[in-house]
Amino acid sequence: QVQLVESGGGLVQAGGSLRLSCAASGRTFSSYAMGWFRQAPGKEREFVATISWSGGITYYADSVKGRFTISRDNAKNTVYLQMNSLKPEDTAVYYCAATRGHTTIAAVRYDYWGQGTQVTVSS
């Protein structure tokens, strides 16, 4: 099994930046594709970004493309989400997830999930 723990969330004003981290433990981290999802109050969980096991393939939701960057450091067993130009609409709980399959935007394909970290963007 894989355990995932997110950190780095907090309160930031619109236009600001945050970097989220997801620390993994358990089975070989580098063999998993990773993803970030978010869920705002009263809304369904939505895809944000994903990265392949090698780091060579990334995909982003249209709503964050150009503002967010996903990356990973397999030596540190950590995946990151750099969030720039934050908007109030980005306010949500952000979740890190791992899949034994290929890079995917589908939440149902992810096998392991972190507990989430709150990101709040003020207007």
Salt bridges, closest charged atoms under 4 A:
GLU46 OE2 - ARG38 NE 2.68
ASP90 OD1 - ARG38 NH1 2.89
ASP90 OD2 - ARG67 NH1 2.77
ASP111 OD1 - ARG100 NH2 3.44
